[in-house]
């Protein structure tokens, strides 16, 4: 536990390699099209729990892995953002299953330490493109659902993206009180090919 806390508080945060392809504003909502490079990710799936509880549990498991709960006992450093793959429910919220992912830091991409927690998997994620919108504060399920609706409306019917699922994204540790960054990502469908969801390989 101490290793997880020290790793999360004192490590330099490394951001996922990406390129912003375009930016647009519709009404009061701004969004970007952004391309992410391929890489290895630590991933955990939590089911049977509400989003806020399940996503928090998954994030803690990944922080423990990065902080030393791996076969080498290594503190890997921190990367951002943490992404949470979700599916909308018919009631308007989110289904009680969430896949939480964090990219392995660049230093360990070629030789990824094996997790000691069997629920944590290492997955290869190929390059992907997202439509992304940003908002602040401490994000809960209701906030992600709200901004997913706003982004869906802004994208309209002409943009091609995966409509049955999206990513809830957070960049900051829980102890950061101000200037927090959260995003919703819709995964773009490329050139008529099936959508490749991060973590689905």
Secondary structure, 3 states (H helix, E strand, C coil): CHHHHHHHHHCCEEECCEEEEEEEEECCEEEEEEEECCEEEEEEEEECCCHHHHHHHHHHHHHHHHCCCECCCCCCCEEECEEEEECECCCCCECCEEEEEEECCHHHCCCCCCECCCCCEEEEECCEEEEEEEECCCCCHHHHHHHHHHHHHHHCCCCCECCCCEEEEECCCCCCCCCCCEEEEEEECCCCCCCCCCCCC
